[in-house]
Amino acid sequence: MATVSIRGVYFILTLFLSSVFGSVFMLGPVLPVMLLSPAWYRWLTDRIVATWLTLPVALLELVFRVKVIITGDGFVPGERSVIIMNHRTRLDWMFLWCCLLRHSYLRLEKICLKAALKAVPGFDNTRARSDKYAEKNGLPKYEYVLHPRTTGFTFIVEQLRKDNTRARSDKYAEKNGLPKYEYVLHPRTTGFTFIVEQLRKGDNLDALHDITVAYPHSTPQTERHLLAGTFPHQIHFHVHRYPVSALPQETAALQAWCQERWAEKEERLRSFYSSQRFDEADARIPPCKSELRVALIKAASLCYWNAFIAFSFLGLWLWTPLRVYFLVVLIFFLVQQKVMGGVELIELACHQRLKRTSDGPGRKKD
C-alpha cells in the first residue's frame, strides 16, 4: 500500500463531506414532502442528487486529469435502459458517471449499493436499495438495481475480481464445461434475468446497454488506492446497445445470452490490452452534450460543492440553531436506518399509502 497522498485525501474528504452536508442541508428540508407527495419528493431528490453526482466526475477529470474515452453505440435520449457492465474494481460504478454525464443519463441512473453503505448519510436516501429486497426475491446480495419509474438502470453482473471469486469462477467453469476467463469472471445471471423480465413484463424497457470498461494503466481497486492517489490515467468505455426486441424471451435463453456477452467481453478485453484501445475509434451515437457544456458543468460543480462545504462549516461554527438542526437530522437518519431499515422503505410505504387512498372505497378500478 502506497503512502497517503494529499490529493487522495482531498478527493475522499470532498466526496464524504459533500455527501453528509448535502444530505442534511439539501435533502433534509425536503423530507416532509415525502409524506404529502412521494412523486414530488422523488422529483426533487433526483435533481438534488444529480448535482452531487457531477462532483466525482469533476474531481476525476478536472483535478486529477483522468481521460475518459467512449466508443461504440452510445445512448439514445429518453430510452428506458438496463446497463450491464463488467466489474474491474470496486469503483467502476463511480467511474461510469463520467460516461453517463455526457449522455444525459446521470440524473436518471439508479444503482443499488450494499446495505452496509446505507449507514452513511447521503447513500441511504439517494442511491441504495436494501439487501432485504434481494433476500425476499431470491436475488444474490451484490450490486443490482430495480427502479421502474426512472430511465437508467445499472446492473453489475460480476462480483469483485478477488482471488476467491476468481477461484469460484474457475470452479464453476470446470463444473459446467466452460472456458476459464482471464479478464472477466463468469457472470451471475439470476438477478439480471429477474430485472429484465420484470421490466419487460411491465413494458418499462426499451433497450439494454452492454458496457465494457477497461483501464490501460493504473487500476485503483479500492477506496484505499484513491486515498493513496492512485487514479487511473485513462478510463475506456465501450458501449453496445441492444433493442429490447433483440433479447431472448425465455429465462434460460436470456441467461445464455448474458453469458455470451461475457465471452465477447473476454475477447474484447484481450484485444484491448494488446493494443491499448477498443476497435472502434469513435462513438457511433454522439453524446447529448458537447464537451464545452460538459466542461462548464464540471467547473460549476467543483466551485459549488467546495463553496458549499466551506459555508456549511462556517454556518455550523457561527450559528447555534444550525448546529441543532444538523444534529437532529443526522440523528433522524441514523435512527430511521436502525428502526425502519432506510428512508427508501419509508418512501415506499408513502407510495403504498397513497395508492390505497386513491384506490379506496367508491373509486372505480380500471
C-alpha positions in Angstrom: 0.0 0.0 0.0 1.4 3.3 -1.0 1.6 6.3 1.3 -1.4 8.5 1.7 -1.3 11.4 -0.8 -2.7 14.9 -0.3 -4.8 14.7 -3.5 -6.2 11.4 -2.4 -7.2 12.8 1.0 -8.8 15.8 -0.8 -10.8 13.5 -3.1 -12.1 11.3 -0.3 -12.8 14.1 2.1 -14.6 16.3 -0.5 -16.9 13.4 -1.5 -17.6 12.5 2.1 -18.2 16.0 3.4 -20.3 17.0 0.4 -22.4 13.8 0.9 -23.0 14.4 4.6 -23.7 18.1 4.3 -25.8 17.6 1.2 -27.9 15.0 2.9 -28.5 17.2 5.9 -28.8 20.7 4.4 -30.2 19.9 0.9 -32.1 16.6 1.2 -33.2 17.1 4.9 -35.5 20.0 4.2 -37.5 18.1 1.5 -38.2 15.0 3.7 -41.6 16.3 4.8 -42.6 16.4 1.1 -42.4 12.6 1.1 -45.5 12.5 3.4 -47.5 14.8 1.2 -46.4 13.7 -2.3 -43.9 10.9 -2.8 -43.8 11.7 -6.5 -42.7 15.3 -5.9 -40.3 14.1 -3.3 -38.7 11.8 -5.8 -38.6 14.5 -8.4 -36.8 16.9 -6.0 -34.4 14.4 -4.6 -33.4 13.1 -8.1 -32.4 16.6 -9.1 -30.6 17.3 -5.8 -28.6 14.1 -6.0 -27.8 14.8 -9.6 -25.9 17.9 -8.6 -23.8 15.8 -6.3 -23.2 13.1 -8.9 -21.3 15.6 -11.1 -18.8 16.2 -8.3 -16.9 12.9 -8.6 -16.8 13.5 -12.4 -15.4 17.0 -11.9 -12.8 15.8 -9.4 -11.6 13.0 -11.6 -11.4 14.9 -14.9 -10.5 18.4 -13.8 -8.4 18.0 -10.7 -6.8 14.6 -11.4 -6.8 14.8 -15.3 -8.4 11.4 -15.8 -9.1 11.0 -19.5 -12.4 9.3 -20.5 -12.8 7.6 -23.8 -16.2 6.3 -25.0 -16.6 4.1 -28.1 -19.4 2.1 -29.6 -23.1 2.8 -29.7 -23.7 5.5 -27.1 -27.1 6.1 -25.6 -30.4 7.3 -27.1 -32.0 10.1 -25.0 -35.3 9.2 -23.3 -34.8 5.4 -23.5 -35.5 3.2 -20.6 -32.5 1.1 -20.4 -30.7 -1.6 -18.3 -26.9 -1.2 -18.2 -24.8 -4.3 -17.7 -21.1 -3.9 -17.1 -18.0 -5.9 -16.1 -16.5 -5.2 -12.7 -12.8 -4.5 -12.7 -12.6 -2.6 -9.4 -14.8 -1.6 -6.5 -15.0 1.9 -8.1 -16.4 1.1 -11.5 -19.9 2.4 -10.6 -18.5 5.8 -9.8 -16.3 6.0 -12.9 -19.3 5.1 -15.0 -20.8 8.5 -14.1 -18.1 10.1 -16.4 -19.8 8.3 -19.3 -23.4 8.9 -18.3 -22.9 12.6 -17.7 -22.2 13.0 -21.4 -25.4 11.2 -22.4 -27.9 12.9 -20.0 -28.3 9.7 -18.1 -26.7 10.8 -14.9 -29.8 12.2 -13.2 -31.9 9.2 -14.1 -29.5 6.4 -13.4 -30.1 4.3 -10.3 -27.5 2.0 -8.7 -28.2 -0.3 -5.7 -25.5 -0.3 -3.2 -24.8 -2.9 -0.5 -26.8 -2.5 2.7 -23.7 -1.6 4.8 -23.4 1.7 2.9 -26.8 2.7 3.9 -25.5 3.7 7.3 -23.5 6.5 5.6 -25.6 9.7 5.3 -26.0 10.5 1.6 -26.3 6.9 0.4 -29.4 5.8 2.3 -32.0 8.1 0.8 -30.4 8.6 -2.7 -29.0 5.6 -4.4 -29.4 2.5 -2.2 -31.9 -0.3 -2.0 -31.9 -2.8 0.9 -30.4 -6.3 0.7 -33.7 -7.3 2.3 -35.2 -6.9 -1.2 -32.7 -9.3 -2.6 -33.4 -11.9 0.1 -37.2 -11.5 -0.4 -36.9 -12.1 -4.1 -34.2 -14.8 -4.1 -31.5 -12.5 -5.5 -27.8 -12.6 -4.7 -26.5 -9.8 -2.4 -24.5 -7.7 -4.8 -24.9 -4.6 -6.9 -28.3 -4.7 -8.7 -31.0 -2.2 -9.5 -34.7 -2.1 -9.9 -36.5 1.3 -10.2 -39.2 1.2 -12.9 -40.0 4.9 -12.6 -36.7 6.0 -14.0 -34.7 5.7 -17.2 -31.3 4.3 -16.4 -30.6 1.0 -14.5 -27.1 -0.1 -13.8 -26.5 -3.7 -13.1 -23.0 -5.0 -12.4 -23.2 -8.7 -13.2 -19.8 -9.7 -11.9 -18.6 -9.8 -8.4 -15.3 -8.2 -7.4 -12.2 -9.6 -9.0 -10.7 -11.1 -5.9 -8.7 -14.3 -5.7 -11.5 -16.2 -4.0 -14.1 -15.0 -6.6 -11.7 -16.0 -9.4 -11.3 -19.4 -7.9 -15.1 -19.8 -7.6 -15.4 -18.6 -11.2 -12.9 -21.2 -12.4 -14.5 -23.9 -10.4 -17.9 -23.0 -11.9 -16.3 -23.1 -15.4 -14.8 -26.6 -14.8 -18.1 -27.9 -13.4 -20.1 -26.7 -16.4 -17.6 -27.3 -19.1 -17.0 -23.6 -19.8 -13.7 -21.9 -20.6 -11.7 -20.1 -17.8 -11.5 -16.4 -18.3 -8.5 -14.1 -17.8 -10.1 -10.7 -18.0 -13.6 -11.3 -16.8 -15.4 -13.7 -14.4 -18.3 -15.8 -15.4 -21.4 -13.7 -14.9 -24.1 -14.2 -12.2 -27.3 -14.1 -14.2 -30.1 -14.7 -11.7 -30.7 -11.0 -10.8 -30.1 -9.9 -14.3 -32.8 -12.1 -15.8 -35.2 -11.2 -13.0 -34.8 -7.5 -13.6 -35.1 -7.7 -17.4 -38.2 -9.9 -17.2 -39.9 -7.7 -14.6 -39.2 -4.5 -16.6 -40.2 -6.2 -19.9 -43.4 -7.5 -18.3 -44.5 -4.0 -17.3 -43.4 -2.6 -20.7 -40.7 -0.5 -18.9 -37.7 -1.5 -21.0 -36.6 -0.1 -24.4 -33.0 -1.3 -24.7 -30.1 -2.9 -22.9 -26.7 -1.3 -23.0 -23.7 -3.6 -22.6 -20.7 -1.7 -21.3 -17.1 -3.0 -21.2 -14.8 -0.9 -19.0 -11.0 -1.1 -19.3 -8.1 0.7 -17.6 -4.9 0.7 -19.8 -2.6 1.8 -17.0 -3.2 2.0 -13.2 -6.3 0.5 -11.9 -7.4 1.5 -8.4 -9.1 -1.5 -6.8 -10.5 0.1 -3.6 -11.0 3.5 -1.9 -7.7 2.9 -0.2 -5.9 3.2 -3.5 -7.7 6.5 -4.2 -6.5 7.7 -0.7 -3.0 6.9 -1.9 -3.5 9.0 -5.0 -3.7 6.0 -7.4 -6.1 7.4 -10.0 -6.4 5.9 -13.5 -4.8 7.9 -16.3 -7.5 6.7 -18.7 -10.9 5.0 -18.5 -12.2 3.4 -21.6 -15.9 2.6 -22.0 -17.1 0.5 -25.0 -20.9 0.6 -25.3 -23.1 -1.9 -27.3 -26.8 -1.2 -27.5 -29.4 -4.0 -27.9 -33.0 -3.1 -28.5 -35.4 -5.0 -26.2 -36.7 -6.9 -29.2 -33.2 -8.5 -29.6 -33.3 -10.1 -26.2 -34.5 -13.7 -25.8 -37.9 -14.3 -24.2 -37.2 -17.4 -22.2 -35.3 -17.3 -18.9 -32.7 -19.9 -19.8 -32.1 -18.3 -23.2 -31.7 -14.9 -21.6 -29.1 -16.3 -19.1 -27.3 -17.9 -22.0 -27.4 -14.6 -23.9 -25.8 -12.8 -20.9 -23.1 -15.5 -20.8 -22.4 -15.0 -24.5 -21.9 -11.3 -23.9 -19.3 -12.0 -21.3 -17.4 -14.4 -23.7 -17.4 -11.4 -26.1 -16.0 -9.2 -23.3 -13.2 -11.6 -22.7 -12.1 -11.4 -26.3 -12.7 -7.6 -26.5 -10.5 -7.0 -23.4 -7.9 -9.4 -24.6 -7.6 -7.3 -27.8 -7.7 -4.1 -25.8 -4.8 -4.9 -23.6 -2.7 -5.9 -26.6 -3.4 -2.6 -28.5 -4.4 -0.2 -25.6 -7.7 0.7 -27.4 -11.0 -0.8 -28.4 -11.5 -1.5 -32.1 -13.9 1.4 -32.8 -12.3 4.8 -32.6 -15.4 6.8 -32.1 -18.9 6.6 -30.7 -21.5 5.8 -33.3 -24.1 7.8 -31.5 -22.6 11.2 -30.4 -23.1 12.3 -26.8 -26.1 14.5 -26.0 -23.8 17.2 -24.5 -20.9 18.9 -26.2 -17.5 18.7 -24.5 -17.8 22.5 -23.8 -21.1 22.0 -22.0 -19.6 19.1 -20.1 -16.6 21.2 -19.1 -18.9 24.0 -17.8 -20.9 21.6 -15.8 -17.8 20.1 -14.2 -16.4 23.5 -13.4 -19.6 24.7 -11.9 -20.0 21.6 -9.8 -16.4 21.9 -8.5 -16.9 25.5 -7.5 -20.4 25.0 -6.0 -19.5 22.0 -3.8 -16.3 23.4 -2.5 -18.1 26.6 -1.5 -21.0 24.6 -0.1 -18.6 22.6 2.2 -16.9 25.8 3.3 -20.2 27.6 4.1 -21.5 24.5 5.9 -18.6 24.6 8.2 -18.9 28.3 8.7 -22.6 28.1 9.5 -22.1 25.3 12.0 -19.3 27.3 13.7 -21.2 30.6 13.9 -24.9 29.7 14.3 -26.2 27.5 17.1 -29.7 26.8 15.6 -27.9 25.4 12.5 -25.9 23.1 14.8 -29.1 21.9 16.5 -30.8 21.3 13.1 -27.7 19.4 11.9 -27.7 17.1 14.9 -31.5 16.5 14.7 -31.4 15.5 11.0 -28.3 13.4 11.5 -29.9 11.5 14.4 -33.0 11.0 12.3 -31.0 9.4 9.5 -29.2 7.1 12.0 -32.3 6.2 14.0 -34.6 5.6 11.0 -31.9 3.3 9.5 -31.9 1.2 12.6 -35.7 1.2 13.1 -37.2 1.4 9.7 -34.4 0.0 7.5 -33.8 3.0 5.3 -35.5 6.2 4.0 -36.3 4.3 0.8 -38.6 2.0 2.8 -40.4 4.9 4.3 -40.8 6.4 0.8 -42.2 3.0 -0.4 -44.7 3.0 2.5 -45.8 6.5 1.5 -46.4 5.4 -2.1 -48.4 2.4 -0.9 -50.5 4.5 1.4 -51.2 7.0 -1.4 -52.2 4.1 -3.7 -54.5 2.6 -1.1 -56.1 6.1 -0.7 -56.6 6.6 -4.4 -58.0 3.0 -4.8 -60.2 3.3 -1.7 -64.0 2.5 -1.5 -66.2 4.1 -4.0 -63.4 4.5 -6.6 -63.8 2.6 -9.8 -61.0 0.2 -10.8 -59.7 0.2 -14.3 
